[in-house]
């Protein structure tokens, strides 16, 4: 197997004063309605202090006037609230609503764009800012999905589609996955257009439908409009993680590869009857017994080259004992004590093994009826190089019940792929991160979730998950959860971070 990554760790400068400026910014924006333009001005000042940015930094945004930068931050905040108010819950999706939101802005800015209705009420949107040089390099694609997962408003502090500004956050389903990143990409397109940035490659904006379920939006686009990708060289999508701990960014994690989803359907069969006469061989009983075995099962620990590199790169920032384990992770996973630590650490566990999550259950339609079948769904995530058939057969052996069947929900299994890091895009992310997050290592990372990068890499595109925002573990955990939200200061700063990466790659 080709090594997953051969990048070098980027060790940068110290990050002084960031937490102080962040606190100021959050408090100011919490009272935005009473402060008006003065508050926005002070917020922008606080962000500039946080960034520690200078005109000689070499980044493109340093040449943009302060007034224009404030305008872009204001647009990002307003558009983020507007976008979060658009309900694109999948199912059913209704991504045409998101496409129309993007299209109006792109039309107003004079940016070439097209909307494709992939199914009734569902749409992909493509936009492009062309190169200005006589000869062009291969394009850069900014990919995002418009759909969001379901939400239960009764468990939220604010309505999930309110886009409410509260306590220094903008709240709404999609604030972490991934309307925030789609919004940043949109603002970058506007910045490039308004600032008349000279480009030596096309910059393509692609917003797709149905990422959270079947990926039909991307599949449709690749099948029917592949020529609009123009043999792209690079793609930036969701998946990166920039972990914020105690007011400082612990690392900039660039997603170079992802685990592959492998959804399984478990069905228990048993004798039906009236619930007033329980029987031990009922389908629900068998299902519970099978699921207990599955939940208790621990998949083998395995170290990928990219995970080995990530942990070695992070070792200098950890306490001595953990640092020692990270420097020799292959030996550490043989230790029983460390294995228990891995199981307790959600951020480490998924990196070192295939994971199994119980997500759905079903049985009788009535309380007083014992059904002939009871079922459950499992979300299995397999590390690159893993064998789905082996996982399936292992779980069948673990359950060891002829009256319980386990089958894949999908007939197709997408083999995991990855991108190497010896290229100008990874370097650009490192340079921008050195400016915005000094003292923070930039490391290759494997994401816990499947992303559509997997579908674009086979086209010859280097695809990364890169997030221009930072998030604490608590904030990141609101993704697909309750009270999803993003800090206002991140919404205001994120597009500028992404702009500098994009211009570094595509600027003349």
PyMOL commands that set and color helices and strands:
alter all, ss='L'
color gray80, all
select helices_A, chain A and resi 18-30+32-51+55-57+60-63+66-84+96-109+153-155+179-194+216-224+226-229+283-296+305-317+320-327+329-332+336-344+346-352+388-399+424-436+453-457+473-476+488-506
alter helices_A, ss='H'
color red, helices_A
select strands_A, chain A and resi 112-119+122-129+137-145+165-166+169-171+201-208+234-237+241-245+248-258+260-269+273-274+355-362+369-370+373-382+404-408+441-447+462-465+471-472+485-487
alter strands_A, ss='S'
color yellow, strands_A
deselect
rebuild
show_as cartoon
